[in-house]
Amino acid sequence: MAETKKYTGGCHCGRFTFEVDTDLGTAISCNCSICTKRGLLLTFATPEQFALKKGQQDELKKYQFNKKVIDHLFCPDCGVEAFGTGKTPDGKTMFAINVRCLEGVDLAALQPRPVDGRSF
């Protein structure tokens, strides 16, 4: 059964903070080039489950690659990618949350599902 909880998170310097309701049991470890290089573990949330508490999304730097369907967003001060945005296959907005940027999470207790992002 899904266990959705509220988490707080943000970038390293604190310029951007957020709250998200998500189930860390659905976390993934993607092997695409950017997730591998940045060490991202991801969980996902709808816009209703995500709230930026500090900073403005348009102040974040955006990076896109490959099919350019995901906005990798990072703090212009510390460079951390705490979250990104994209579209689901049916066109709905989705937030990809960097689990490593959430407070109070025991990363060793997680069992992220491997995803073969290199093949997309």
C-alpha positions as CSV (number, residue, x, y, z in Angstrom):
1,M,0.0,0.0,0.0
2,A,1.3,3.5,-0.9
3,E,2.5,5.6,2.0
4,T,2.3,9.2,0.9
5,K,4.0,11.6,3.3
6,K,4.8,15.3,3.4
7,Y,8.5,16.1,3.0
8,T,10.4,19.4,2.9
9,G,13.4,19.9,0.7
10,G,15.4,22.3,-1.2
11,C,18.7,23.2,-2.7
12,H,22.0,23.3,-0.8
13,C,22.1,27.1,-0.2
14,G,18.5,27.4,0.8
15,R,17.5,29.9,-1.9
16,F,14.8,27.4,-3.0
17,T,12.7,25.3,-0.7
18,F,9.6,23.2,-1.2
19,E,7.1,20.8,0.3
20,V,6.0,17.7,-1.4
21,D,3.5,14.9,-0.7
22,T,5.0,11.7,-2.2
23,D,5.6,8.0,-1.7
24,L,9.3,7.2,-1.4
25,G,8.4,3.5,-2.1
26,T,8.1,4.6,-5.7
27,A,11.6,6.1,-5.9
28,I,13.7,5.3,-9.0
29,S,17.4,5.2,-9.8
30,C,17.7,6.1,-13.5
31,N,20.9,5.3,-15.5
32,C,20.5,8.0,-18.1
33,S,23.6,10.3,-18.5
34,I,22.4,13.2,-16.4
35,C,21.0,11.1,-13.5
36,T,24.2,9.1,-13.4
37,K,26.5,12.1,-13.4
38,R,24.4,14.0,-10.8
39,G,23.6,11.0,-8.6
40,L,19.9,11.6,-8.7
41,L,17.3,9.3,-7.0
42,L,13.9,10.4,-8.0
43,T,10.3,10.3,-6.8
44,F,7.4,12.0,-8.6
45,A,4.6,14.4,-7.7
46,T,1.7,16.1,-9.3
47,P,1.4,19.9,-9.2
48,E,-1.2,19.5,-6.4
49,Q,1.3,17.6,-4.3
50,F,4.2,20.1,-4.8
51,A,4.5,23.6,-3.3
52,L,7.5,25.9,-3.8
53,K,7.9,27.7,-0.5
54,K,10.9,29.9,-1.1
55,G,12.2,31.2,-4.4
56,Q,10.5,31.5,-7.8
57,Q,10.5,28.7,-10.3
58,D,11.4,31.1,-13.1
59,E,14.6,32.1,-11.2
60,L,15.9,28.5,-11.5
61,K,18.3,27.7,-14.4
62,K,16.9,25.2,-16.9
63,Y,18.8,22.5,-18.8
64,Q,17.3,20.2,-21.4
65,F,18.9,17.4,-23.4
66,N,18.0,14.4,-25.7
67,K,14.3,14.8,-26.5
68,K,14.0,18.1,-24.5
69,V,10.9,17.0,-22.7
70,I,12.2,17.3,-19.1
71,D,13.2,20.7,-17.6
72,H,16.2,19.9,-15.3
73,L,16.0,22.9,-12.9
74,F,18.9,23.9,-10.7
75,C,19.8,26.7,-8.4
76,P,21.9,29.5,-10.0
77,D,23.8,30.0,-6.7
78,C,24.7,26.5,-5.5
79,G,24.0,24.4,-8.6
80,V,21.8,21.8,-7.0
81,E,19.0,20.2,-8.9
82,A,16.4,19.7,-6.2
83,F,13.5,19.1,-8.6
84,G,12.6,19.2,-12.3
85,T,9.5,19.2,-14.3
86,G,8.2,17.4,-17.3
87,K,5.1,15.9,-18.9
88,T,3.6,12.5,-18.4
89,P,2.8,10.5,-21.6
90,D,-0.8,11.8,-21.5
91,G,0.5,15.4,-21.3
92,K,0.0,16.2,-17.6
93,T,2.7,18.2,-15.7
94,M,4.8,16.2,-13.3
95,F,7.5,17.1,-10.8
96,A,10.5,14.9,-10.5
97,I,11.9,15.3,-7.0
98,N,15.6,14.6,-6.1
99,V,15.1,12.4,-3.0
100,R,18.6,13.3,-1.9
101,C,17.3,16.9,-1.4
102,L,14.6,15.9,1.0
103,E,15.1,16.4,4.7
104,G,15.0,13.5,7.2
105,V,15.1,10.7,4.6
106,D,17.2,7.6,5.4
107,L,18.6,6.9,1.9
108,A,20.0,3.5,3.0
109,A,16.5,2.3,3.8
110,L,15.1,3.0,0.3
111,Q,15.0,0.4,-2.4
112,P,14.8,2.5,-5.6
113,R,13.6,0.7,-8.7
114,P,16.2,0.7,-11.5
115,V,15.1,2.5,-14.7
116,D,16.9,2.1,-18.0
117,G,16.9,5.7,-19.0
118,R,19.8,5.2,-21.4
119,S,17.5,3.4,-23.7
120,F,14.9,6.2,-24.1
